[in-house]
Amino acid sequence: MEPLDLSRRDESRSLPEEFSSMAPFILFLSYAAGDFGWHMDGSYANLTIDDAWLTQPYGHVNYPALLNEMEKHNFHMTIAFIPWNFDRSEPKVVTLFRTHPERFSITVHGNNHDHMEFGDYAVNPLQDQLADLKQGLARMERFRVLTGLPYDRFIVFPHGIPPEETFAMFKRYNFLGTANLADVPSDVTFPTDPAFLLRPYTTAFANFLSLSRYPVQAQVPRLELAIQSFLGNPLLFYGHEDLFVEGIGAFNAYADHVNEIQPNTQWTSLGEIARHSYLVRRREDGAFDVRMLANEMDLRNPADRDAVFYITREEDSSAIHSLTSDGAPVAFERSKNMVALRLLIPAHQVRKLRLSYQNDLDPSREDIGKSGVRLYALRWISDFRDMYLSKFSLGRVIKRYYYRQGWDSIELHLEQEWWVYLCIVLVFAGLWYRLRRAREQAARKPSKSPPCEHV
């Protein structure tokens, strides 16, 4: 096979083209090997909405209405939740999430969402990123206490994927994995192996599970979804509140298509997808080999009899704190770059394996306060953009033009000065006032009654 043409790696046709060149081999191996070949334990999918918090509505996200669509069309929605919003949740929305865990879930989206806060070390050094990680987790723990809602220790990075060393840091603090537009760290050259495109997940970087996801508003080709489904890959979709600008049913067609091409698809949270991200194959002696990809795994015995599972996980020098099965410690072997264990699982039973690493996190000692005018202004501007500006067609045009022209990156350099933030706040406040006045005037304007017909 020819090396991957890196000039095409971001184009939607790359996967179909690379798959077509390998399809005869893949089809033969799939047919000939069956369960004796490496495969995932099922088909999984997820829709994630970035940035939203638990207020009704959040922009165009109407939670009760979206629940109706999810139940009709069978899909699951995760909120990529900004930890800064930990104490802002509305009780009615919290209750909705608590009573429908099969449809709603929460995952971590940065800390302050301060642009690409987990990015270039020249802008935000690794030590500062570690402080953000710890504060974000402490805030999420406070969110859990305040709301009673669980969250997945799974990270969606704001504004792009970070360098590989940040991957290692999140792994050390027991994150399950990450999902972003790209699955390759920003400081790593995209792999040239054509087979890399066939899997939207990898542990090649810091032994940390990284998955790629599709932006729904980019119109994902159905052929590509069909190929991913055939390969047994998880299908991850994402958007923002403006995904639903044309109606709360905007995602229904995607969900229907996924459920049509693979009726057994399980729509679930990102954490559950990570726990089921393992490769398994049957051995000739009736046992199973397993490659554990995340640091947590819910391993199911598919056989009608008890079976032995030989489990391996690639590991670096990270210090392991514990490895448990259903809460009980289990013995394992540790080599230079591998953890291995043997586990007997009864027929059709599940064992919950949890691998944790040593770190110094103590959420009770972290400062979760919201200090700094700049961050308050940033979050206020973001809320105004999503919850008010996006309700108007002109506002949506301004928003699209802003990101299309890359002005958010220019803003990042300018806003180091407090006066720039003050100007931005005043501009947005002026826009809000004008939009509100226009809406009030439209509401006061008397409607013209149609002329009466004379008999």
N, C-alpha and C positions, 0 to 999 in steps of 0.2 A: 504494500500500500504506500502511496505517496504521502510525504509529510503534509500536515495541514497548512493550507494557504492562509496565513494570518491576516491577510488583507480582507478576508471574507468572514472573520470570526464573529463580527457583530451583525451580520446580515441574516435575515430569517431563513434564507434558502440554504444556509450552510449545513444545517442538520439533515434536511432531505437529501442534499447532494452527497454528503459523506455516508449517510445510511444506504443510499442506493448503490454505492460502490462496494459496500460490504454485505448487502442484503442476502446474497446467495449463501455466504458463510453463516450468517446469523440464523437464517431460516433452517439450514441444515443442522446446526448445533442445537437449536431450540427443539427441533423434532427428534433428533437422535439422542440427546442427553436427557431431556425431560427434567424430572426432579433431581437427577444426578448432576445437573449443571447448576452453577451459581445463579440464584434468583432472589428477589425480595419476597417477603412473606405475604404481600398483598398489594393492592392498588390504592393509593392515597391521593387526596387533593385538598386544597385549602384556598380561600380568598382572604387576603389581608388588606385592611384599610389603614393606611399610615396616618399618624398625627391626631386622630380623633380622640376625644375624651368622653366621659360618660355624662353627657348633657343632652337633653332632648329638645329639638333636634341638634345635631352637630352639622351645620351647613345643610347639605342635601341628604345627609344620613338620618333618616327617620327610623329609629330602632324598632318600634312595634310593627311598622309597615314592612321593614326589611325581614323581620321574623316571619311574617306571613309568606313572603316570597321564598324564603329559605325552606319553609315547610312544604310549600307547593312544589318546588323544583329541587329539593334535596341537596342543599349545600351548607357549608359552615363558614362563618365569618370571624376572623381574628382582628382585634384592634391592636395595632402596633402603638403602644401607649407610651407617651413621653412621661418619665417619672416625675418631672417638675409638676405635673398636674395631679399628684397623688392625693391631695386633699380637696378636690373640686367636684367630686362625683355627686350626681343627683340620686336620691334614694330610689325613685321610681325606675331609673335605668339600671341601678345596681340590682334591684329585685328582678328585673327582666333577665339580666345576665345570670343571676343565681338560680333562677327557676328553669333556665334553658341552657345548661352547659353543653348539650349536644349540638347547639347552634352557635353559641357565642363563646369566645375565649379571649384572653389577654396575653400579650407578650411584650417584651421590653424594646423600646425604641430610643436608644441613646440615654441621655440624662436630662440636660437642659434643651436638647435639640438646637444647640448653639452652632448652627451650620454644620460643617463636617468636623464635629468635635472629636471623632476618632479617625483622624486622617493624617496629614503630613506632619511629621515630627518637628519640622521647622516652625510650624504654626502652633501646634499643640504637642509639646514633648510627651514622651511615653509616661513619665511620672505624673503629669497633669491628667493624662488619659486614665491612669490608674485611679486617681482621686475621683474622677467622674464616674468610673465604674463602681467604686465603693459607695459613693453617695447615691447613685442611681439605684443600686440594690437595696440600700437602707430605705430609700423612699418607697420602693416597691413593697418592702416588708411592711412599712407603715400603711400603704394603700391596702394591703391584705388585711391588716388589723382593723382599719376603719370601715372597710366594705364587707369583709367576710368572703371576698372573692379570691380564688387562687389565680396565680399567673405562672406562665412558663418562663423558666430561666433560659430564655432563647432570645438572641439579639438580632434586631433589624437595624443596621447602622444608618444613621441619618446622612443623606446626601452622597452616599457612595461607600465603597468597601475600603477598609484600611490596609496598612502594611501587615506583613506576616507576623511580626513580633506582637502586634496587637491581638492577632488570633491566639497566640500562645498565652497571652495574659488572660483573655476571657476563658480559655480552657482551664487555666490554673484556678480560676474562681468558679469552676463547676458549671459553666454555661453548657447547654446541650449542643448548641451549634448556632449557625447564622444563616439567614436567607436574604439575598440581595439580587439586583439585576445581574451582576456578575458573580461567579463563585471563585475567582482567582484574586488573591491579594493585589493591592495596587502597585507594590514594588516587585512583583514577580512577572516574568515573561510568560505569556500565554503558551501552554503546552502545544507542541507540534504534532503529538500523537493523534491521528484522526479519531481513534476510539474515545478520546477524552470528550468529544462532543456528544457521544452517545449516552453519557450519564450527566444529568444536571446536578450531580452531587459529587463531592470529593473529600477525602481526608488527607490529601497529599501535602497540605500546608499546616505545619505545627500539629498534625494529627487532630485537627479540629474540623468537625463536620461543617461543610459549607455547601449550601444549595443555591441554585439560581432560580429566579422567578420571572414570570411574564407580566409586563405592564398591560393591563386589560385595554386601556385606551389606545394602545398601539395596534389593535386588531391582529391578534395572534392567528397565524394561518392554521386552518383546521387540519391540514395535512401534517403539520408539525406535531399537533396534539395527538393525532392518531399514531404517529411513530413513537412518541414518548409513551403512550399508553401500551402499545405493543411490546415495547422494551421493558415494561413493568416499572417505569420511573414515576416518582411522585410528581404531580402537577400543581405547581404553586403559582397563584395569580395575585396581583396587587393593584391597588389604585388609591386615590384620595377621595375626599368627599365629593368632588366634582364628577366622579364616575357616574353619579346618579342625577346629574343635572337634567337629563331628559326623562327621568322617571326612576322610581325605586326598583323597577324590573330590569335595569340595564345589564345585569349580569346573568339573567335567566337563560339566555341563549347559550352562553358558555357552559353553564351547569348542565343544561339539557344535553348538549353535545357530548360532554365528558361522560355523563351517565348512559348515553346511548352507545358510545363506542366501547365502554367498559362498565356494564351494569353492576359489577361488584365493587365499584369504587367506594371507598370509605372517606367521606368528607369529615375532617377532624382538625384539631388544633396543630400548630407547629410543633409543640412539645410532643404530642402523640406521634406525629410523623417522625420526629427524631428518634423516639423510643422504638419505632418499628423500622428504623433505617439499619438493617443488617442483611447480610447476604447468607444464604443457607443452601446446602446441597446434601442430598442423601448419599450415604456410603453403601458399598456392597455388603457390609456386615450388618446393615440395618440401623446403624448409628447415623449421626448428622454432624457435618462440619459447619461452623458458624463464624462469620467475620463480623465483629461488633464495631459499628462505625461511630456511634455516639457514646458518651460516658454513662448513659442509662439505656437499658434495653428491656422490653417486655417480650420475652422469648416463649413462643407457643410450640408445643409438640403437636404436629398435625397428624401423627400416626394413631392407629387404633390400639396401640400397645405402648407400654413404657419404653423409653428410648434414651440412649446416652448422647449427650451433645458435647462435642469438642469445640470449645470457644476460644478464639484468639482475638486480640486487639492490638494493633500497632501502637507502640508507645515510645515517647522520647524519655528524657531524663526527669520528667515531672515526678515530684514526690507523691506517691499514693498514700492517702490517709486510710481508706478502707475500701473493701469490695464486699458487697452483701447480696444475698439472694432472699427475697421476701423479708428483708430486715435482719437476717442472720448472717454473720460473717462466714465467708467461704474461703477455702485454701486456694491459692493460685501460684503459678510459677512465673518468675520475672526474669527475662533475659535482657540483653542490651536494648532491643527495640521491640519487645513483644511481651504481652501478658497472655497467659494461657491457663485454662482451667477445664475441668471435666465435670459435667452436671447431669444427673439422672432426673428426667422429667416424666411424670405419669402421663398416660394417654390423654390428649386434648387439654392438658393443663398448661397454665402460664406461670412462668417464673420471672419475677421482677428483679433484674440485676442493676445495682447502683454502684458505680465507681466514683469515688470522690477524691479530691486532691488536697494536699495540705496548703493552707493559705492563712493570712492574718485577718480575715474579715470578721468584724464584730459590729453588726448593724446598730446595736444600741449605743455605740460610741461614735457613730458618724453624725456629723452635722447635716441635717436635712432641711435647714432653713433656706429661705429664698431671699438671699441678699443680693444687692446690686440692681441699680436702676436699669442698666442695659438689658439684663435678662428679663426683667418685668416688661420692658418696652418691646423686646423681641417677641415674647409670648403674646402680648396684647396685639401687636401687629399681625401675627399669624392667626390669632382668633378672628380678628377683624376681616382678614383676607378670606378665611374659610367660612365664617358664619354670617357675614354681612355682604362683603364686596361680591362674593360669588353668586349672590341671589339676583344680581342685575347683569344683563347682557354686556353692558359697557364694562362693568367690573371684571367679568370673565375674560373679555378681550384684553384688558390691561394686564391681568394676571398671566395669561398665556404669553403675551408679548414680553413681559418681564423675564420669564424663565427661558423663552426661546432665544432671547438676545444675550443670555448669560449675565444679566445684571446682578443676579444674586452673588456671583463671585466678586464683582466689583464692590458690591455693598460690604462684603466681608472685610475688605481692606479699609474701607472708609469708616466703618462704624467703630473703629478703635477709639475714635474721638467722640466724647459725649455729645457735642453739639450736633453731630450728624444724626444721632439717634433722636435728639430733640426735634430736628427738622423733619425727620421721617414721621415721627409721631404726630406732629402738627399737620403734615400733609394728609395723613390717613384720617386724622380727626376731622379735617376740613371735608374730605370726601364723604365721610360718614354723615356729617351734618347736611351736606348737599343732597345726598341720597335720601336721608330721612325727610328733609323738607319737601323733596319732589314726591315722595310717597304720601305725605300728609296732604299736599295740595291736590294730588290725584284723587285721594279719598274724599276731599271736601267738594270737588268739582261735581255739580249736579249732572246727572245723566240725562240725555235728551230722550224724551218719550216719543215713540212713533206717532205720527198724526193719526187722528181718529178717522175712521171711514164713515162716511155719511150714507145712510140707507135711503 
